[in-house]
Amino acid sequence: MEPVEVNAGAWYLRALRDDDRLSDVRALRLLGVPDPAAYVRSADRAWSDETALRWAVCVPTTGELAAVVGVDASGTVRGLARDGFADALADAVDPASRCAAALLSVDPGPLRTALP
């Protein structure tokens, strides 16, 4: 399936990006991702394979990645926020979980603080 954008109140969830228009590489490095470009490709494959849905939780005015949240096909919910953006992750968990429940037919569990 194609990635789905989700409105999470003060934040919005979109597919992870690394292209000539928008790149999440810098923010993913701040989250400790050793190879951000590979991580973005992996997230794209997971959407296509319907094995996991991962979103960048973004500042609406800039598109800047504040956190990452994801739900896999077993219903495991994982997320990690950049320093100062814990509220972004907290606000994104419910909309991401509801979307994953509908799209993957899973029963999402509680948030595990880890990179999805």
Biotite code that builds the C-alpha atoms (Angstrom):
import biotite.structure as struc

atoms = struc.array([
    struc.Atom([0.000, 0.000, 0.000], chain_id="A", res_id=1, res_name="MET", atom_name="CA", element="C"),
    struc.Atom([0.982, 3.629, -0.401], chain_id="A", res_id=2, res_name="GLU", atom_name="CA", element="C"),
    struc.Atom([1.796, 5.680, 2.729], chain_id="A", res_id=3, res_name="PRO", atom_name="CA", element="C"),
    struc.Atom([-1.121, 7.551, 4.259], chain_id="A", res_id=4, res_name="VAL", atom_name="CA", element="C"),
    struc.Atom([-0.850, 11.005, 5.835], chain_id="A", res_id=5, res_name="GLU", atom_name="CA", element="C"),
    struc.Atom([-2.601, 11.428, 9.168], chain_id="A", res_id=6, res_name="VAL", atom_name="CA", element="C"),
    struc.Atom([-3.676, 14.535, 11.055], chain_id="A", res_id=7, res_name="ASN", atom_name="CA", element="C"),
    struc.Atom([-2.650, 14.299, 14.710], chain_id="A", res_id=8, res_name="ALA", atom_name="CA", element="C"),
    struc.Atom([-3.980, 17.609, 16.006], chain_id="A", res_id=9, res_name="GLY", atom_name="CA", element="C"),
    struc.Atom([-1.015, 19.938, 16.378], chain_id="A", res_id=10, res_name="ALA", atom_name="CA", element="C"),
    struc.Atom([1.168, 17.524, 14.372], chain_id="A", res_id=11, res_name="TRP", atom_name="CA", element="C"),
    struc.Atom([0.882, 15.645, 11.140], chain_id="A", res_id=12, res_name="TYR", atom_name="CA", element="C"),
    struc.Atom([2.151, 12.213, 10.208], chain_id="A", res_id=13, res_name="LEU", atom_name="CA", element="C"),
    struc.Atom([3.678, 11.576, 6.805], chain_id="A", res_id=14, res_name="ARG", atom_name="CA", element="C"),
    struc.Atom([5.940, 9.051, 5.145], chain_id="A", res_id=15, res_name="ALA", atom_name="CA", element="C"),
    struc.Atom([9.632, 9.311, 5.921], chain_id="A", res_id=16, res_name="LEU", atom_name="CA", element="C"),
    struc.Atom([11.485, 11.169, 3.177], chain_id="A", res_id=17, res_name="ARG", atom_name="CA", element="C"),
    struc.Atom([14.939, 11.507, 1.718], chain_id="A", res_id=18, res_name="ASP", atom_name="CA", element="C"),
    struc.Atom([14.677, 13.193, -1.652], chain_id="A", res_id=19, res_name="ASP", atom_name="CA", element="C"),
    struc.Atom([15.556, 16.458, -3.365], chain_id="A", res_id=20, res_name="ASP", atom_name="CA", element="C"),
    struc.Atom([12.531, 18.241, -1.846], chain_id="A", res_id=21, res_name="ARG", atom_name="CA", element="C"),
    struc.Atom([12.625, 17.025, 1.772], chain_id="A", res_id=22, res_name="LEU", atom_name="CA", element="C"),
    struc.Atom([15.058, 14.938, 3.793], chain_id="A", res_id=23, res_name="SER", atom_name="CA", element="C"),
    struc.Atom([14.632, 13.441, 7.247], chain_id="A", res_id=24, res_name="ASP", atom_name="CA", element="C"),
    struc.Atom([18.265, 12.281, 7.326], chain_id="A", res_id=25, res_name="VAL", atom_name="CA", element="C"),
    struc.Atom([19.502, 14.910, 9.784], chain_id="A", res_id=26, res_name="ARG", atom_name="CA", element="C"),
    struc.Atom([16.624, 14.348, 12.224], chain_id="A", res_id=27, res_name="ALA", atom_name="CA", element="C"),
    struc.Atom([16.987, 10.564, 11.994], chain_id="A", res_id=28, res_name="LEU", atom_name="CA", element="C"),
    struc.Atom([20.679, 10.918, 12.851], chain_id="A", res_id=29, res_name="ARG", atom_name="CA", element="C"),
    struc.Atom([19.648, 12.882, 15.951], chain_id="A", res_id=30, res_name="LEU", atom_name="CA", element="C"),
    struc.Atom([17.489, 9.881, 16.890], chain_id="A", res_id=31, res_name="LEU", atom_name="CA", element="C"),
    struc.Atom([20.528, 7.602, 16.602], chain_id="A", res_id=32, res_name="GLY", atom_name="CA", element="C"),
    struc.Atom([19.781, 5.997, 13.241], chain_id="A", res_id=33, res_name="VAL", atom_name="CA", element="C"),
    struc.Atom([23.206, 4.971, 11.871], chain_id="A", res_id=34, res_name="PRO", atom_name="CA", element="C"),
    struc.Atom([22.135, 4.850, 8.197], chain_id="A", res_id=35, res_name="ASP", atom_name="CA", element="C"),
    struc.Atom([19.130, 7.173, 7.793], chain_id="A", res_id=36, res_name="PRO", atom_name="CA", element="C"),
    struc.Atom([18.834, 6.708, 4.023], chain_id="A", res_id=37, res_name="ALA", atom_name="CA", element="C"),
    struc.Atom([18.587, 2.931, 4.468], chain_id="A", res_id=38, res_name="ALA", atom_name="CA", element="C"),
    struc.Atom([16.049, 3.435, 7.253], chain_id="A", res_id=39, res_name="TYR", atom_name="CA", element="C"),
    struc.Atom([13.843, 5.514, 4.936], chain_id="A", res_id=40, res_name="VAL", atom_name="CA", element="C"),
    struc.Atom([14.092, 2.825, 2.224], chain_id="A", res_id=41, res_name="ARG", atom_name="CA", element="C"),
    struc.Atom([13.185, 0.175, 4.805], chain_id="A", res_id=42, res_name="SER", atom_name="CA", element="C"),
    struc.Atom([10.135, 2.179, 5.886], chain_id="A", res_id=43, res_name="ALA", atom_name="CA", element="C"),
    struc.Atom([9.051, 2.482, 2.241], chain_id="A", res_id=44, res_name="ASP", atom_name="CA", element="C"),
    struc.Atom([9.383, -1.288, 1.776], chain_id="A", res_id=45, res_name="ARG", atom_name="CA", element="C"),
    struc.Atom([7.398, -1.958, 4.954], chain_id="A", res_id=46, res_name="ALA", atom_name="CA", element="C"),
    struc.Atom([4.513, 0.176, 3.650], chain_id="A", res_id=47, res_name="TRP", atom_name="CA", element="C"),
    struc.Atom([4.640, -1.624, 0.292], chain_id="A", res_id=48, res_name="SER", atom_name="CA", element="C"),
    struc.Atom([4.817, -5.075, 1.916], chain_id="A", res_id=49, res_name="ASP", atom_name="CA", element="C"),
    struc.Atom([2.188, -4.099, 4.501], chain_id="A", res_id=50, res_name="GLU", atom_name="CA", element="C"),
    struc.Atom([4.475, -5.409, 7.269], chain_id="A", res_id=51, res_name="THR", atom_name="CA", element="C"),
    struc.Atom([4.670, -2.108, 9.159], chain_id="A", res_id=52, res_name="ALA", atom_name="CA", element="C"),
    struc.Atom([3.523, 1.475, 8.906], chain_id="A", res_id=53, res_name="LEU", atom_name="CA", element="C"),
    struc.Atom([6.067, 4.126, 9.946], chain_id="A", res_id=54, res_name="ARG", atom_name="CA", element="C"),
    struc.Atom([5.484, 7.837, 10.031], chain_id="A", res_id=55, res_name="TRP", atom_name="CA", element="C"),
    struc.Atom([7.497, 10.970, 10.541], chain_id="A", res_id=56, res_name="ALA", atom_name="CA", element="C"),
    struc.Atom([5.651, 13.054, 13.128], chain_id="A", res_id=57, res_name="VAL", atom_name="CA", element="C"),
    struc.Atom([6.106, 16.574, 11.802], chain_id="A", res_id=58, res_name="CYS", atom_name="CA", element="C"),
    struc.Atom([5.849, 20.219, 12.707], chain_id="A", res_id=59, res_name="VAL", atom_name="CA", element="C"),
    struc.Atom([3.028, 21.409, 10.402], chain_id="A", res_id=60, res_name="PRO", atom_name="CA", element="C"),
    struc.Atom([4.590, 24.742, 9.467], chain_id="A", res_id=61, res_name="THR", atom_name="CA", element="C"),
    struc.Atom([8.004, 23.365, 8.462], chain_id="A", res_id=62, res_name="THR", atom_name="CA", element="C"),
    struc.Atom([7.596, 19.638, 7.827], chain_id="A", res_id=63, res_name="GLY", atom_name="CA", element="C"),
    struc.Atom([10.484, 19.042, 10.247], chain_id="A", res_id=64, res_name="GLU", atom_name="CA", element="C"),
    struc.Atom([10.571, 15.545, 11.766], chain_id="A", res_id=65, res_name="LEU", atom_name="CA", element="C"),
    struc.Atom([9.968, 15.760, 15.523], chain_id="A", res_id=66, res_name="ALA", atom_name="CA", element="C"),
    struc.Atom([9.440, 12.040, 16.181], chain_id="A", res_id=67, res_name="ALA", atom_name="CA", element="C"),
    struc.Atom([8.966, 8.699, 14.465], chain_id="A", res_id=68, res_name="VAL", atom_name="CA", element="C"),
    struc.Atom([6.086, 6.352, 15.223], chain_id="A", res_id=69, res_name="VAL", atom_name="CA", element="C"),
    struc.Atom([5.251, 2.984, 13.732], chain_id="A", res_id=70, res_name="GLY", atom_name="CA", element="C"),
    struc.Atom([3.026, -0.044, 14.094], chain_id="A", res_id=71, res_name="VAL", atom_name="CA", element="C"),
    struc.Atom([4.025, -3.431, 12.747], chain_id="A", res_id=72, res_name="ASP", atom_name="CA", element="C"),
    struc.Atom([1.856, -6.298, 11.531], chain_id="A", res_id=73, res_name="ALA", atom_name="CA", element="C"),
    struc.Atom([1.814, -7.852, 15.014], chain_id="A", res_id=74, res_name="SER", atom_name="CA", element="C"),
    struc.Atom([0.355, -4.649, 16.504], chain_id="A", res_id=75, res_name="GLY", atom_name="CA", element="C"),
    struc.Atom([3.541, -3.572, 18.250], chain_id="A", res_id=76, res_name="THR", atom_name="CA", element="C"),
    struc.Atom([3.690, 0.220, 18.528], chain_id="A", res_id=77, res_name="VAL", atom_name="CA", element="C"),
    struc.Atom([7.106, 1.843, 18.720], chain_id="A", res_id=78, res_name="ARG", atom_name="CA", element="C"),
    struc.Atom([8.132, 5.450, 18.689], chain_id="A", res_id=79, res_name="GLY", atom_name="CA", element="C"),
    struc.Atom([10.958, 7.779, 19.498], chain_id="A", res_id=80, res_name="LEU", atom_name="CA", element="C"),
    struc.Atom([10.983, 11.554, 19.821], chain_id="A", res_id=81, res_name="ALA", atom_name="CA", element="C"),
    struc.Atom([13.770, 14.062, 19.374], chain_id="A", res_id=82, res_name="ARG", atom_name="CA", element="C"),
    struc.Atom([14.756, 16.062, 22.443], chain_id="A", res_id=83, res_name="ASP", atom_name="CA", element="C"),
    struc.Atom([12.036, 18.557, 23.259], chain_id="A", res_id=84, res_name="GLY", atom_name="CA", element="C"),
    struc.Atom([9.365, 16.784, 21.191], chain_id="A", res_id=85, res_name="PHE", atom_name="CA", element="C"),
    struc.Atom([7.921, 14.186, 23.589], chain_id="A", res_id=86, res_name="ALA", atom_name="CA", element="C"),
    struc.Atom([4.489, 15.784, 23.131], chain_id="A", res_id=87, res_name="ASP", atom_name="CA", element="C"),
    struc.Atom([4.639, 15.155, 19.377], chain_id="A", res_id=88, res_name="ALA", atom_name="CA", element="C"),
    struc.Atom([5.124, 11.436, 19.929], chain_id="A", res_id=89, res_name="LEU", atom_name="CA", element="C"),
    struc.Atom([2.468, 11.278, 22.645], chain_id="A", res_id=90, res_name="ALA", atom_name="CA", element="C"),
    struc.Atom([-0.062, 13.021, 20.388], chain_id="A", res_id=91, res_name="ASP", atom_name="CA", element="C"),
    struc.Atom([0.770, 10.764, 17.417], chain_id="A", res_id=92, res_name="ALA", atom_name="CA", element="C"),
    struc.Atom([0.355, 7.362, 19.072], chain_id="A", res_id=93, res_name="VAL", atom_name="CA", element="C"),
    struc.Atom([-3.456, 7.237, 19.073], chain_id="A", res_id=94, res_name="ASP", atom_name="CA", element="C"),
    struc.Atom([-3.989, 8.390, 15.458], chain_id="A", res_id=95, res_name="PRO", atom_name="CA", element="C"),
    struc.Atom([-1.195, 6.098, 14.226], chain_id="A", res_id=96, res_name="ALA", atom_name="CA", element="C"),
    struc.Atom([-2.643, 3.168, 16.158], chain_id="A", res_id=97, res_name="SER", atom_name="CA", element="C"),
    struc.Atom([-6.154, 3.781, 14.815], chain_id="A", res_id=98, res_name="ARG", atom_name="CA", element="C"),
    struc.Atom([-4.849, 4.035, 11.260], chain_id="A", res_id=99, res_name="CYS", atom_name="CA", element="C"),
    struc.Atom([-2.797, 0.849, 11.619], chain_id="A", res_id=100, res_name="ALA", atom_name="CA", element="C"),
    struc.Atom([-5.769, -0.982, 13.137], chain_id="A", res_id=101, res_name="ALA", atom_name="CA", element="C"),
    struc.Atom([-7.829, -0.128, 10.061], chain_id="A", res_id=102, res_name="ALA", atom_name="CA", element="C"),
    struc.Atom([-5.142, -0.676, 7.425], chain_id="A", res_id=103, res_name="LEU", atom_name="CA", element="C"),
    struc.Atom([-3.369, -3.727, 8.861], chain_id="A", res_id=104, res_name="LEU", atom_name="CA", element="C"),
    struc.Atom([-6.299, -5.266, 10.774], chain_id="A", res_id=105, res_name="SER", atom_name="CA", element="C"),
    struc.Atom([-4.290, -5.386, 14.001], chain_id="A", res_id=106, res_name="VAL", atom_name="CA", element="C"),
    struc.Atom([-5.000, -4.559, 17.632], chain_id="A", res_id=107, res_name="ASP", atom_name="CA", element="C"),
    struc.Atom([-2.193, -2.111, 18.512], chain_id="A", res_id=108, res_name="PRO", atom_name="CA", element="C"),
    struc.Atom([-0.658, -2.394, 21.941], chain_id="A", res_id=109, res_name="GLY", atom_name="CA", element="C"),
    struc.Atom([0.864, 0.285, 24.158], chain_id="A", res_id=110, res_name="PRO", atom_name="CA", element="C"),
    struc.Atom([3.759, 2.459, 23.020], chain_id="A", res_id=111, res_name="LEU", atom_name="CA", element="C"),
    struc.Atom([7.234, 1.020, 23.381], chain_id="A", res_id=112, res_name="ARG", atom_name="CA", element="C"),
    struc.Atom([9.811, 3.780, 23.422], chain_id="A", res_id=113, res_name="THR", atom_name="CA", element="C"),
    struc.Atom([12.149, 2.599, 20.710], chain_id="A", res_id=114, res_name="ALA", atom_name="CA", element="C"),
    struc.Atom([12.790, 3.274, 17.075], chain_id="A", res_id=115, res_name="LEU", atom_name="CA", element="C"),
    struc.Atom([10.105, 1.589, 14.988], chain_id="A", res_id=116, res_name="PRO", atom_name="CA", element="C"),
])
